[in-house]
């Protein structure tokens, strides 16, 4: 059963099609949706099979013992496979045309297309007998191969007067039999034929061709007697684009209606010449396939599983020619061939049984055909994960500027992919939609690049906050773009675990700015580096606590207590020093860790100055001496004994620990003098510093200078200049001679609110 082509209108998976059945002028209900009772019927016929159908191949012939396939362009072989044990025989490695002729006899020839055969070989694949060779040139150069049914060749013979005849050619031993078919209307020619009923063939013919076409018809030929037993006139010319189908009860073919499209014409055999044919309008479709299984008509738009677009005619349906009932037998099909004894062999797939070759057999008492899987490709029809997922159990976003690629290996990629990541504790969500790539349709990986963020609480599409560490659930939905099979929906879990960042107080790996406003509220401004825009997004402040106006000095001191979170120390007006251990949701209750700290004019924390991996604290007294308090990592006693490491530091009105800005062995400092000049002090790793280096003037424009940590996720610490109106980020360069790049301006998200003291 060949596939005809007309002008094609490709449809998306969401489209509908007009499909009407008329008997005379009587309208019959439209086709049912794919998810109807027939899917259940097909599922009930599910069979397990060890017979393999070649990947990428199509069915081109079928018999009682086995089936014939034609391979792909890359592997153009003709292969016969036995149902009983799955053994196969390659008849050709060039893919030259062949016919299976609804029997175990396979016809091959000496040309790339059947109608060009001059020497034909018939292979009885059931018995394995030696091929039978028929030389058409020996009969005459005017003999042209049309079709084969079993061991009988249907051949068109053009006479010298231009008339045409249909002959039946066969061979027994060395004797070639050549019989003219009798009973065909006068003036017929340009024959096509198909099998479907043992000993019979349905023949299509025309009267004239091209602009001289005068209309054609169809005839049933008895292959034993060589006579026409039934004739059906076609209402339109152009049969050459027609398909033919034959069963014991009906004959069917296609016609093209100008301006409308393809129409299936069905007649009941033996009903007499006065019967009104049933006509089914398929519409403007380029490819179509029809067949008959008893009193059921099958039809579909052949649609590969990996097609990027879909058609409303893609599901393989069957319609009762008695009751008008319509059922869906397969999710899709790509090729079909009539088998012996009224069966139909279809290459297609179902959700339950997957891809392969299905045999359709007549049901009992007019019930829908039964679909039996007889050979499998091993491929699922529905979209599946082929080897689970490739999402790591633990994701660390400390590389590639906080991005990670999440992938899923799918059985096919002609899908629109939706990805949703949900933080278990807060239910915050990140979503991404990835439309299908028409160039990538077969098996493979699809995924997204997650930048470690999700939408903020206000739903602002541009306000992406850095995602919190902790447990996550991922969910993907893969929706086939061609509509074949259901959506794939599946979930999994992972844990997000970044290294502790010295200026991260919200457990999301991003640099935070802390501030105490004039009412004593402790606020945090969470930053998020937007990779695509190459900018820092600062979010409106979140409240971490109140009553902080009892302190006259508050310092972001880095990780002092050995936990996974940054800590804060604060000095009250009596000189007592208090320790706030960082948690993922703020700070633990304060612990007093010292007294007498009123002697210090400034405290500076957040850098490892001694090279032991722990944050240390610096303090300058009123005389300008610089004192080092080495970190211990012990939350109950976070500092060791102080050590004097310098004098003359009273000339600076701002001192900031900036981490390792020069690629050396330990953390560094920057200090601003009263003239607004900024100086850098590179740490030696023993708690002391190299001689200072002048970085530049004009820094008195800022009320505060904060070592914010790695705000732009490039692995280097950055510096923040603060004004009541704007925030200015100076990205770290790693070059000690010019440790900061050009600044970028960001609006102060709390501009116009209460005055703040950021740190």
C-alpha positions in Angstrom: 0.0 0.0 0.0 1.9 3.1 -1.3 1.6 6.6 0.2 0.2 9.2 -2.2 1.2 12.9 -2.0 -0.8 16.0 -2.8 -0.3 19.6 -1.6 0.4 19.4 2.2 -0.7 21.7 5.0 1.4 21.0 8.1 -0.4 21.5 11.3 0.7 22.0 14.9 -0.2 19.5 17.6 -3.0 21.8 18.9 -4.8 22.1 15.6 -8.1 20.4 14.6 -9.0 19.0 11.2 -12.3 18.8 9.3 -13.2 15.2 8.7 -16.7 14.5 7.5 -18.3 11.3 6.3 -21.2 11.5 3.8 -23.4 8.9 2.3 -25.2 10.8 -0.4 -26.1 13.9 1.6 -26.4 12.3 5.0 -23.8 13.6 7.5 -22.2 11.2 9.9 -20.6 12.2 13.3 -17.0 13.5 13.2 -13.9 11.5 14.1 -13.4 10.8 17.8 -10.4 12.2 19.7 -7.3 10.0 20.0 -7.9 9.3 23.7 -11.0 7.2 23.1 -12.0 3.6 23.8 -9.8 2.3 21.0 -6.7 3.1 22.9 -7.9 0.7 25.5 -8.7 -1.9 22.9 -5.2 -1.6 21.5 -3.7 -1.9 24.9 -5.7 -5.0 25.5 -4.0 -6.5 22.5 -0.5 -5.8 23.8 1.9 -8.6 23.2 5.4 -9.2 24.3 7.7 -10.1 21.4 11.3 -10.9 20.9 11.2 -10.2 17.2 13.1 -7.0 16.3 11.9 -4.4 13.8 14.9 -2.6 12.3 15.4 0.9 13.6 14.4 3.6 11.1 13.0 1.1 8.6 9.6 0.9 7.0 7.3 -2.0 6.2 7.2 -2.7 2.5 5.7 -6.2 2.4 4.1 -8.8 4.7 3.3 -12.5 4.5 2.2 -15.3 6.8 5.8 -16.3 7.7 7.4 -12.9 8.0 7.7 -9.3 6.8 9.9 -7.2 4.5 11.5 -3.9 5.5 13.3 -1.1 3.7 16.1 0.6 5.6 17.2 4.2 6.0 19.1 6.3 3.6 22.2 5.7 5.8 21.5 1.9 5.8 19.5 1.2 2.7 18.9 -2.5 3.0 16.0 -4.8 2.2 15.5 -7.3 5.0 13.1 -10.2 5.5 12.3 -11.1 9.1 10.5 -14.2 10.3 7.8 -13.9 12.9 8.5 -17.3 14.4 12.1 -16.7 15.7 13.1 -13.2 14.6 15.8 -14.4 12.2 16.3 -12.2 9.2 17.8 -12.2 5.7 19.2 -9.2 3.9 18.1 -9.4 0.2 19.8 -6.2 -0.8 22.2 -3.6 0.7 21.4 -0.9 -1.8 17.7 -0.5 -1.0 16.5 -1.1 -4.5 12.7 -1.2 -4.7 11.0 -4.4 -3.7 7.4 -5.6 -3.1 6.1 -8.0 -0.6 2.8 -8.6 -2.5 0.7 -9.6 0.6 2.5 -13.0 0.7 5.8 -14.6 1.6 6.9 -14.1 -2.0 9.2 -11.1 -2.2 9.8 -9.5 -5.6 13.1 -7.8 -6.4 14.3 -6.3 -9.7 17.1 -4.8 -11.6 16.1 -1.1 -11.1 15.7 1.4 -8.4 11.9 1.6 -8.8 9.4 -1.2 -9.4 7.9 0.2 -12.6 11.3 0.2 -14.2 11.9 -3.5 -13.6 13.0 -5.5 -16.7 14.2 -8.6 -15.0 12.2 -9.7 -11.9 13.1 -12.2 -9.3 10.5 -13.9 -7.0 11.8 -15.1 -3.6 9.7 -17.5 -1.6 10.9 -16.6 1.8 8.7 -19.2 3.5 10.3 -22.2 1.8 13.7 -20.8 1.0 13.4 -22.1 -2.5 15.7 -20.7 -5.2 14.5 -17.4 -6.7 12.3 -17.6 -9.9 13.5 -15.2 -12.6 11.1 -13.6 -15.1 12.6 -11.5 -17.9 10.0 -9.0 -19.1 12.1 -8.1 -22.1 11.7 -11.7 -23.3 8.0 -11.0 -23.5 8.4 -7.6 -25.2 9.8 -4.2 -24.6 6.3 -2.9 -24.3 5.8 -4.9 -21.0 5.9 -2.8 -17.9 5.8 -4.1 -14.3 2.8 -2.8 -12.2 2.6 -5.0 -9.1 2.9 -8.5 -7.8 0.4 -10.5 -5.8 2.0 -13.7 -4.6 3.8 -15.3 -7.5 1.7 -13.4 -10.1 2.9 -10.3 -11.8 0.5 -7.7 -13.0 2.0 -6.2 -16.1 0.8 -3.3 -18.4 1.2 -3.9 -22.1 1.1 -1.0 -24.5 0.0 -2.0 -28.0 1.2 -0.4 -31.2 -2.1 1.5 -31.6 -1.7 3.1 -28.2 -4.2 1.0 -26.4 -3.2 -0.7 -23.1 -3.9 -4.1 -21.6 -3.4 -5.6 -18.2 -1.7 -9.0 -18.2 -1.0 -11.6 -15.5 2.5 -13.1 -15.8 3.7 -16.1 -13.8 6.2 -18.9 -14.2 6.2 -22.6 -13.5 9.4 -24.4 -14.0 10.8 -23.0 -17.2 7.4 -22.1 -18.6 6.2 -18.4 -18.5 2.5 -17.9 -18.5 1.1 -14.6 -20.0 -2.6 -14.0 -19.7 -4.6 -11.0 -20.7 -7.1 -9.8 -18.1 -10.6 -9.7 -19.5 -13.5 -7.6 -18.6 -11.8 -4.2 -18.2 -13.6 -1.2 -19.7 -12.4 -0.2 -23.1 -9.6 2.5 -23.3 -8.2 1.8 -19.9 -4.5 2.0 -18.9 -2.0 3.4 -16.5 -2.7 0.7 -14.0 -2.0 0.4 -10.3 -2.9 -2.5 -8.1 -3.0 -3.8 -4.5 -3.7 -7.1 -2.8 -5.7 -7.7 0.4 -7.8 -10.8 -0.4 -6.2 -14.1 -1.4 -6.5 -14.7 -5.1 -7.7 -11.2 -5.9 -6.3 -7.7 -6.7 -7.9 -4.3 -6.8 -6.8 -2.5 -9.9 -6.9 1.2 -10.6 -7.1 2.5 -14.1 -7.5 5.7 -16.1 -8.6 6.7 -19.5 -5.9 9.0 -20.8 -3.4 10.9 -18.6 -2.4 14.4 -17.7 -4.4 17.0 -19.6 -6.1 14.2 -21.6 -7.4 12.3 -18.5 -11.0 11.4 -19.0 -11.7 9.8 -15.6 -10.8 6.4 -14.3 -12.2 3.6 -12.2 -11.4 0.6 -10.1 -11.8 -3.1 -10.8 -11.5 -6.4 -8.8 -9.5 -9.0 -10.8 -9.7 -12.7 -10.1 -6.1 -13.8 -10.4 -7.1 -17.5 -11.0 -9.4 -16.8 -14.0 -7.8 -13.6 -15.1 -11.2 -11.9 -15.3 -12.7 -8.7 -13.8 -15.5 -9.6 -11.3 -16.4 -6.1 -10.2 -16.0 -2.6 -11.7 -16.4 0.8 -10.0 -16.4 4.0 -11.9 -14.4 6.9 -10.4 -16.0 10.3 -10.4 -12.8 12.1 -11.0 -9.7 11.8 -13.1 -6.2 11.6 -11.8 -6.2 8.1 -10.3 -2.4 8.0 -10.4 -2.3 9.9 -7.0 -4.7 7.3 -5.6 -4.3 4.7 -3.0 -6.2 1.4 -3.1 -7.5 -1.0 -0.4 -9.4 -4.2 -0.6 -11.1 -6.5 1.8 -13.6 -9.3 1.5 -16.5 -6.8 2.1 -15.3 -3.4 0.7 -13.1 -1.7 -1.7 -11.6 1.8 -1.1 -9.5 4.3 -2.9 -8.7 8.0 -2.8 -9.5 10.8 -5.1 -8.4 14.4 -5.1 -11.1 17.1 -5.1 -9.9 20.4 -6.6 -9.7 23.1 -4.0 -10.8 20.8 -1.2 -8.2 18.0 -0.9 -8.1 14.3 -0.5 -11.3 12.2 -0.3 -11.6 8.5 0.5 -14.2 6.7 -1.5 -15.5 3.4 -0.1 -17.9 0.9 -1.8 -19.5 -2.2 -0.5 -18.7 -5.2 -2.6 -21.7 -7.0 -4.1 -24.1 -4.2 -3.3 -24.9 -3.6 -6.9 -24.1 -0.7 -9.2 -26.8 1.5 -7.7 -25.2 1.9 -4.4 -24.1 5.3 -3.2 -20.4 5.3 -2.2 -19.3 6.6 1.2 -17.0 9.6 0.9 -14.7 10.7 3.7 -13.0 14.1 3.2 -9.5 14.2 4.6 -8.7 17.7 3.4 -5.5 19.2 2.1 -3.0 16.7 3.3 0.2 15.9 1.5 0.6 12.3 2.8 -2.0 9.8 3.7 -2.5 6.1 4.2 -5.6 4.0 3.9 -6.4 0.4 4.5 -9.2 -2.1 5.0 -9.6 -4.6 7.8 -12.9 -6.4 7.2 -15.6 -3.8 7.3 -13.3 -1.2 9.0 -11.6 1.5 7.1 -8.2 2.6 8.4 -6.6 6.0 7.7 -3.9 8.3 9.0 -1.3 10.9 8.0 2.0 9.0 8.2 3.8 10.8 11.0 7.3 9.9 12.2 7.7 9.7 15.9 10.4 12.4 15.7 8.5 14.8 13.5 8.8 18.4 14.7 5.2 19.2 13.9 2.0 17.3 14.1 -1.2 16.7 12.2 -4.7 16.1 13.4 -4.7 13.0 11.2 -1.6 11.5 12.8 -3.4 9.0 15.1 -4.0 5.8 13.2 -7.8 5.4 13.3 -10.4 2.9 12.1 -14.0 3.7 11.2 -16.7 1.1 10.9 -18.3 1.2 7.5 -21.4 -0.3 9.0 -22.1 1.8 12.1 -19.9 4.8 11.6 -18.1 4.1 14.9 -14.6 5.5 15.0 -11.7 4.2 17.2 -8.0 5.0 17.5 -5.8 1.9 17.2 -2.3 3.5 17.3 -0.9 6.8 18.4 0.8 7.2 15.0 2.0 5.2 11.9 4.6 5.6 9.3 3.9 2.9 6.8 1.5 0.0 6.2 1.1 -3.0 4.0 -1.8 -5.5 3.5 -1.1 -9.0 4.7 -2.7 -12.2 3.7 -6.1 -13.3 5.0 -7.4 -9.8 5.4 -4.8 -8.5 7.9 -3.0 -5.2 7.8 0.6 -4.7 9.0 1.4 -1.2 10.3 4.6 0.3 11.4 3.6 2.6 14.3 3.4 2.8 18.0 1.2 2.8 21.1 1.7 4.4 24.5 1.6 1.0 26.3 3.6 -1.2 23.9 5.9 1.2 22.2 7.2 1.3 18.6 7.2 -1.6 16.2 5.2 -3.5 13.7 1.5 -4.1 14.6 -0.8 -6.7 12.9 -4.4 -5.6 12.6 -6.9 -8.5 12.4 -10.6 -8.3 12.0 -12.6 -8.4 15.2 -15.4 -10.7 16.0 -18.9 -9.8 14.9 -18.0 -6.4 13.4 -16.0 -5.2 16.5 -12.9 -3.0 15.9 -9.8 -4.6 14.5 -7.4 -6.1 17.1 -3.9 -4.6 17.2 -1.1 -7.1 18.0 2.6 -6.1 18.4 4.5 -8.6 16.3 8.0 -6.9 16.2 9.4 -4.2 18.3 12.1 -1.5 17.7 12.6 -1.3 21.4 11.7 2.4 21.4 8.9 3.9 23.5 6.2 5.8 21.8 5.6 8.1 24.7 8.4 10.4 25.8 10.5 8.8 28.5 13.7 9.3 30.5 16.1 6.9 28.9 18.7 6.6 31.6 17.1 8.5 34.5 18.2 12.1 35.0 21.6 13.7 35.0 20.8 16.2 37.7 23.5 15.8 40.4 22.3 14.8 43.9 24.3 17.8 45.2 24.9 21.0 43.3 27.5 23.5 44.2 27.2 26.8 42.4 30.7 28.0 43.2 31.9 27.8 39.6 30.9 29.4 36.3 29.6 32.5 38.0 26.9 30.6 39.9 25.5 28.7 36.9 24.9 25.0 36.4 23.5 23.0 33.5 20.7 20.6 34.4 20.0 17.9 31.8 17.6 15.1 31.2 18.1 12.3 28.7 14.9 11.8 26.8 13.8 9.2 24.3 13.1 12.0 21.8 13.6 15.7 21.8 10.8 17.0 19.7 9.2 18.4 22.8 8.6 21.7 24.5 10.3 21.4 27.9 9.1 23.1 31.1 11.4 23.0 34.1 10.4 23.9 37.7 12.8 24.0 40.7 11.2 24.4 44.1 13.1 25.1 47.4 11.6 22.7 49.9 11.7 24.9 52.9 10.4 28.1 51.5 8.5 26.8 48.4 10.2 29.5 46.3 10.2 28.5 42.6 12.4 28.9 39.5 10.8 28.1 36.2 12.1 28.0 32.6 10.4 27.1 29.4 12.5 25.7 26.5 10.7 25.5 23.2 11.6 22.6 20.9 14.6 22.9 18.6 13.4 21.7 15.2 16.9 20.4 14.3 17.1 18.1 17.4 14.3 15.6 17.5 15.7 12.1 18.2 17.0 10.7 21.5 19.3 12.9 23.5 19.7 15.4 26.3 17.6 18.5 26.9 18.1 20.9 29.7 18.5 24.4 31.1 21.2 26.5 32.6 20.1 27.5 36.0 21.7 30.7 37.3 21.0 29.8 40.9 18.1 32.2 41.4 14.3 32.3 41.6 11.6 34.9 41.6 11.2 37.2 44.5 8.2 37.3 46.7 6.6 40.1 44.8 6.6 38.2 41.5 8.6 40.9 39.7 9.8 39.2 36.5 13.1 41.0 36.7 13.6 40.7 40.4 15.5 37.4 40.7 16.8 36.6 44.1 19.7 34.2 44.7 18.4 30.8 45.5 18.8 29.4 49.1 20.9 26.4 49.9 19.1 23.3 51.0 16.8 20.7 49.5 15.0 21.1 46.2 12.5 19.3 44.1 12.7 19.5 40.3 9.8 18.8 38.0 10.0 18.6 34.2 7.1 18.5 31.7 8.1 17.4 28.2 5.2 18.1 25.7 5.5 16.4 22.3 5.3 19.1 19.6 3.8 16.6 17.1 1.1 15.5 19.6 2.2 11.9 19.6 1.8 10.4 23.1 1.1 12.2 26.4 3.2 14.7 28.1 6.1 13.4 30.2 5.9 14.6 33.8 8.5 13.5 36.3 10.2 14.8 39.4 13.4 14.4 41.4 15.4 16.0 44.1 18.8 17.6 44.7 20.5 19.6 47.4 22.1 23.0 46.8 25.2 23.4 48.9 27.6 26.3 48.2 30.7 27.1 50.2 30.2 29.6 52.9 30.6 33.2 51.7 32.0 35.7 54.2 29.3 38.3 53.5 26.3 36.0 53.0 23.7 36.3 55.8 20.8 34.6 54.0 22.4 31.3 53.1 22.1 31.8 49.3 25.7 32.3 48.4 25.3 35.9 47.4 26.9 38.9 49.0 24.6 40.8 51.4 24.8 44.4 52.6 23.9 44.8 56.3 22.6 48.1 57.7 21.1 49.5 60.9 18.6 52.3 60.3 17.9 55.2 62.6 15.2 53.2 64.4 17.6 50.4 65.3 16.3 47.9 62.7 18.8 45.5 61.3 18.3 45.2 57.6 19.9 43.0 54.9 20.1 43.9 51.3 20.5 40.7 49.3 22.3 40.9 46.0 22.0 38.7 43.0 24.3 38.8 40.0 22.4 38.5 36.8 24.7 36.6 34.4 22.9 37.6 31.2 22.7 41.3 32.0 26.2 41.3 33.7 24.9 43.4 36.6 24.1 43.2 40.2 20.5 43.4 41.3 19.9 44.6 44.9 16.7 43.7 46.5 14.7 45.7 49.0 15.7 45.2 52.5 14.5 42.4 54.7 14.4 42.8 58.5 16.7 40.6 60.5 16.0 42.2 63.9 15.2 45.3 65.9 16.7 47.1 68.9 20.1 47.4 67.3 20.4 51.1 68.2 21.8 50.0 71.6 25.1 49.4 69.8 27.6 52.0 68.7 29.6 49.6 66.5 28.4 46.7 64.4 30.8 44.6 62.3 30.3 41.9 59.7 33.1 39.7 61.0 33.0 36.7 58.6 32.7 33.2 59.9 34.0 33.3 63.4 32.2 30.4 65.0 33.0 27.6 62.6 29.4 27.2 61.3 28.4 27.4 57.7 27.2 31.0 58.0 28.7 34.5 58.5 28.6 36.1 61.9 28.3 39.6 63.4 29.8 41.2 66.4 28.4 44.3 68.1 29.7 46.6 70.8 27.2 48.3 73.2 27.7 51.7 74.8 29.3 50.2 77.9 32.0 48.5 75.9 30.7 45.0 76.0 31.2 42.9 72.9 28.4 40.6 71.7 28.6 37.7 69.3 25.7 36.9 66.9 26.2 33.5 65.3 24.8 33.4 61.8 22.0 31.0 60.8 20.2 30.4 57.5 17.3 32.5 58.7 19.1 35.3 60.6 21.1 35.1 63.8 21.1 33.0 67.0 20.6 34.8 70.3 23.5 37.0 71.2 26.4 35.9 73.4 28.7 38.3 75.3 32.3 37.6 74.4 34.2 40.5 76.0 34.2 43.8 77.8 36.3 47.0 77.7 36.0 47.3 73.9 35.2 51.0 74.3 38.9 51.7 74.0 38.7 51.0 70.3 37.8 53.6 67.7 37.2 51.1 64.9 36.7 47.3 64.6 37.3 45.6 61.2 36.4 42.0 60.4 35.9 39.6 57.5 39.3 38.6 56.3 41.7 35.8 57.1 44.9 37.7 57.9 46.9 34.9 59.4 46.4 32.3 56.6 44.8 29.6 58.8 41.4 29.7 57.1 39.7 31.5 59.9 38.4 35.1 59.9 40.3 37.5 62.2 39.4 40.8 63.7 41.3 44.1 63.7 40.8 47.0 66.0 42.4 50.5 66.2 42.5 52.2 69.5 42.2 56.0 70.1 46.0 56.3 69.9 46.0 54.9 66.4 47.5 51.5 67.3 46.3 48.5 65.2 45.5 45.3 67.1 45.0 41.8 65.7 42.6 39.4 67.3 43.2 36.0 65.6 40.1 33.9 65.0 39.8 30.6 66.8 36.7 29.1 65.1 35.2 28.6 68.6 31.8 30.3 68.9 32.1 30.6 72.7 35.6 32.2 72.5 36.0 33.4 68.9 39.3 35.3 69.4 42.7 34.6 70.7 44.9 37.0 72.6 45.4 40.3 70.9 48.6 41.3 69.2 49.8 44.8 68.3 50.7 44.9 64.6 51.0 48.6 63.8 50.8 52.2 64.8 49.7 55.4 63.1 46.4 54.1 61.9 44.5 57.0 63.4 45.0 58.9 60.1 42.3 56.8 58.5 38.5 57.4 58.9 37.6 54.2 57.1 39.3 50.8 57.3 37.8 47.9 55.4 38.7 44.2 55.3 38.3 43.2 51.6 39.5 39.6 51.6 42.3 38.5 49.3 42.2 41.1 46.5 45.7 40.6 45.2 46.1 36.8 44.9 48.5 36.7 47.8 48.6 34.4 50.8 46.1 36.1 53.1 43.4 38.8 53.4 44.0 42.4 52.6 42.8 45.8 53.8 41.9 49.1 52.2 42.0 52.4 54.3 40.7 55.9 53.4 42.5 58.9 54.9 40.9 62.3 55.7 41.7 63.6 52.2 39.7 60.9 50.5 42.7 58.9 49.3 42.3 55.1 49.3 45.3 53.0 50.3 45.7 49.2 50.1 47.5 47.0 52.6 48.4 43.6 51.3 48.4 40.9 53.9 51.6 38.8 54.3 49.8 35.8 55.9 51.3 36.3 59.4 48.9 39.0 60.6 51.1 41.9 59.2 51.0 43.9 56.0 53.3 45.0 53.2 53.9 48.7 52.8 50.7 50.5 51.7 49.9 51.3 48.0 48.0 54.3 46.9 44.9 53.4 44.9 43.4 56.8 44.2 41.6 59.8 45.5 38.0 61.0 45.6 36.8 58.2 47.9 35.4 60.7 50.5 32.3 60.8 48.2 31.1 57.7 50.0 29.7 57.7 53.5 30.7 54.0 53.9 33.1 51.7 52.1 32.2 48.0 52.5 34.2 44.9 51.6 31.1 43.1 50.2 32.8 39.9 49.2 32.3 38.3 45.7 29.2 40.2 44.5 29.6 39.5 40.8 30.5 35.8 41.2 33.8 35.9 39.3 35.7 34.4 42.3 37.3 37.7 43.4 36.2 39.9 46.3 34.7 43.3 45.4 34.4 46.7 47.1 31.2 48.7 47.6 31.0 52.5 47.9 27.8 53.7 49.6 25.8 56.9 49.3 22.3 57.7 50.5 21.2 57.7 46.8 23.3 55.0 45.1 25.5 52.0 45.6 28.7 51.7 43.5 30.4 48.3 42.9 34.1 48.1 42.3 34.8 44.6 40.9 38.0 42.9 42.1 40.6 42.3 39.4 43.2 40.1 41.2 45.9 42.6 40.3 47.5 44.2 43.4 48.6 47.2 41.4 45.0 48.0 40.4 42.9 45.7 42.5 39.5 47.2 41.5 38.0 47.7 38.1 35.7 50.6 36.9 32.7 51.1 39.1 29.1 50.4 38.2 26.2 52.3 39.7 23.2 50.7 41.3 20.3 52.6 42.9 20.1 52.4 46.7 17.0 50.3 47.2 16.3 52.1 50.5 16.8 55.6 49.1 14.5 58.1 50.8 14.0 56.0 53.9 15.5 56.3 57.3 19.3 57.0 57.4 21.4 53.9 57.6 24.7 52.8 58.8 25.8 50.0 56.4 28.5 47.5 57.1 
